[in-house]
Structure formats: structure tokens, C-alpha cells
Amino acid sequence: MSNAQELTVDTFESTVNNGVTLVDFWAEWCGPCRMMTPVLDQLATEYAGKAKIAKVNVDNEQDLAIKFDISSIPALLIFKDGKVAKRFVGVTAKGELAAALDGAAAG
């Protein structure tokens, strides 16, 4: 079980509207998505109280995938107060994600 919060269309807006949130758009069948899970779990622990780490299963939440133009997964979007601040596609290094979270928090 992941430390990241699972989001649905009902919980998405209220989660990303305040502060910094990293949202992982993923699917069960996606090998690279599964490779990102331990990285996201580490970030969830390290950024507790500073940023939220969340996941959206694109198979279950197709409307959100369409809304954010997700065509390849894993897609990792960093939101700052409800707006996309940074976007990554594919397996992404923990350091890159941490730097983007820090940048969004500072900006």
C-alpha cells in the first residue's frame, strides 16, 4: 500500500487547491508506474507537512486524465495552489521531483 493519497474526481480539487501537491497519474498494469511507487512513498514521508503526494488511477478516473491531457504514464504533475507548476512524463528521478517540489514551495 502506498503512502500517497488516492484521488478521485470528487477529492481532486480540494486536495490540489491549497499548497503544493505532486499528483502521479498511473495505472496498475504500467510497469514504469510501479517503479515510481517507492520514490513517491519516500517523498510522501520526507515532505509530510510541506507538500502532499497523491495518485490518480487513470483507468478509474478517465475524466481527470482527459482534463490534464495525460497521454503517457506515469505522468507526474506538481500543483501549486490548484495550478500546474511542473509536469514530468515517464520514470523521474527522486532528486528531480524533490527539486520541483522545493521550487513550487518557494515560488
N, C-alpha and C positions, 0 to 999 in steps of 0.2 A: 504494500500500500504506500502510495506516495505522500509526502508531506505537503505537496501542493494542493490547493483547494480546487475541487472540480466545479467548473462554472456551467451554468445553463443559460438559455436566453432570458430566463426570469431573474437570475442573480448577477448577470454580467455587468450591466450598467452601474448598479450600486457598488460593485466591487472596484471597478476601474475609475470611477468618478473622482475619488479623492486620493491624493498622494501618488506614489509610484507603484505600478503593478507590471510584472512580467507575465504575459499570457502565452502558454505553449499550446498551439493548435496541433493536435496529434491524433493518431488512431491506433487501436490495439494491434492491427496487422502490420504496422510500419516498424521495421527493424531499426532504422536510424532514430525514430521517436523513442523506442525503448532504450536506446543507448543514451539518450538525454536524461532519462529519469534520475539516475544517481546525481548528475550535475545539478538538476533542478532541486532535488532534495537537499543537497549541500547548501545551495543558495537560500532555500527557504529557512534553513537553520541559521545561517550566517546573517541574513537580512531581517530576521524576526524583529518586528517593531520599527523597521526602517522602510521596508518595501514588501509588497505582497507577491507571492509566487502562485500562479493559478494555471489550470489546464482546461482546454476545451476539446472534447472528443468530437472531431468533425463528422463522424458517422452519425452521432446522436444530435448534433447541433448544426445542421447544414445551413440554417439561416444565418448564423454567426459567421460561418466560413465564407458564405457569399458576401455578407456585409463588409468583411475586411479583405475581400479579394484573395482568399487563400487558394492557391492553385497547386502548391507543393508543400509537403510536410516533411519534417517538422518545420513549422513557421513560428518564430518567437517574436512577439510584439511587446515593446515596452511602452506603457501608457503613463503619461504624466497628467493628472487631473482630467482624465477622460479622453485625452487626445494622444494619438500615436506619436511617440517621440523617436522611436528607432525600430527597425524591422530587420530580422535575420531569417534566412531560409537555409535549412539543412543543419547538419550537426555543427554546433558552435561551441568554441572553447569557453570554459567557465570564466577565464580571465576577461574575455571579450564581453560576456554578459555582465560580469561584475562591474567593469568599467562603464558600460552603458547605464547600468542601474545607478552607479555613483554620479554619472554625468546628469542623468534625469533628476536625481535628488538635489543636486547642486543648482540646477538650472531652474 
